[in-house]
Amino acid sequence: MRTSAAPGPSAADHLHDAPAARAIQATARQALRARRAEAVRLRQRAALLELLVQTMAELHISMAELNAARRAILPAWKRPEA
């Protein structure tokens, strides 16, 4: 009587190559890319805010002036009712 398993690929080998497994791996890679992109975006945002603060200080721009400029460039449909 034979007690060893039959030769050939195991169930784990089939799972490794299954389309679902590849899709799971692709999803994990996409999630990693998204996390990295978000980290870059946050660093860029922080750098932009720092530049804005420095520029406002150097040019003596008040928050009132900044807010007025923001309101001026908003499209009409986004402007708050006054």
N, C-alpha and C positions, 0 to 999 in steps of 0.2 A: 504494500500500500504506500502510495506516495504522499508525503506530508508537506512538502515544500510548495510554495505558491507557483503558479504557472508563470513561465517566462513572458516578458513583454512589459509594456509600460504600465505603471501603477495608476490608480485613481488620482493620486496627487499630481502625476505628470499631465494627465488630461486636464485637471483643474488649472494647472499653471498656464496652459495654452488656450484656455477657454475664452471666448469673446467677452464674457462677463468679467473675468479676471482682468483682462486688458482694459476694459472700460473703467473698472474700479481704480486701476493704476493711473489711468489718464485723468480721472477725477481728482485723485490725490495730487497729481502733478499740477493740475489747474488750480487747486486750492492753495498750493504752495506759491505758485506764481502770483495769485491774487493777494496773498499775505505780503509777499515781497513788494508788490506794486503799491500796496497801501502804506507800507513802511516808507517807501520812497516819497509818496505823496505827502505824508506827514512831515518828513524832513524838509521837503520843499516849502510846505506851508509855513513851517517854523522860520525858515530862512527868509521868506517873503515878509512875514510879520516883523521880523527883526529889522529888515531893510526899511520897512514902512515907518517903524518907530524912530529909527535913526534919521531918516529923511524929514519926518515931521518935526523932530527936535532941531535939526540943522536949519530948516527953513521957517521955523516958528509957525507951523500950521496947527491951528487949534482943532479940537474935535468938532466944534461947530462948523468950521470951514470944510472939514472932511465930510461931515454928514450932509452939508448943503451940496457938495459936489456929487456925492452918492445919489441924492435925490434928483439932481439935474440929469444924470445919465440913465436913470431908470426909465423903462418904457412907460407910456401913459397908463396902460392897464395895470401896471404893478404899483403905481404910486398910491400911498395911503391917502385916504380921504382926510382933508384938513378942515 
